[in-house]
Amino acid sequence: MFITTYFYSKLLLLITFVYIISTASAASSSDVKGAWKNRPRQFRMQIFSRPYSKGDVQTIRATNGASTPCWNLASKRVGSYELNDPLVKVTFYRSSDCNGAPSATYYNQHSSKQSHILIKARSVSIVKVKPVLLKEQHKDL
């Protein structure tokens, strides 16, 4: 009697866990699909010299679809930044031509704001990323 009760309780726990994981993955994939479809027409980024969106601000815009993804920074101190497109990779460089080893790289898939980074950089490179979605296959028995 004890063994069957123990078995059923573990089975119920496993079913609950699988259900939670499947609903969470479905929700996150729909969020990414929605973000990909609702990308802004004009890319905009604000870089602040101090954390939490304070200090000197530099606004970067790309009207040509970010065909020139490297911009020089006005201040070499970067404390935080905000951008209007969550599906981009932001890379800061110590050199002014976006060459060499990067100071920091951020993938902003869930947040469009980094409020406390504190790095030194002279240029920033922005690259659009495409979401990777796993194709769900349902087999009917």
Secondary structure, DSSP 8 states (H G I E B T S, - for coil): -HHHHHHHHHHHHHHHHHHHHHHHHHHHHHHHHHHHHT--SSEEEEEEEETTTEEEEEEEEESSSSSS-EEE-SSSEE-EEEES-SSEEEEEESSTTS-SSEEEEEE-SS-SEE----EE-SEEEEEE-------------
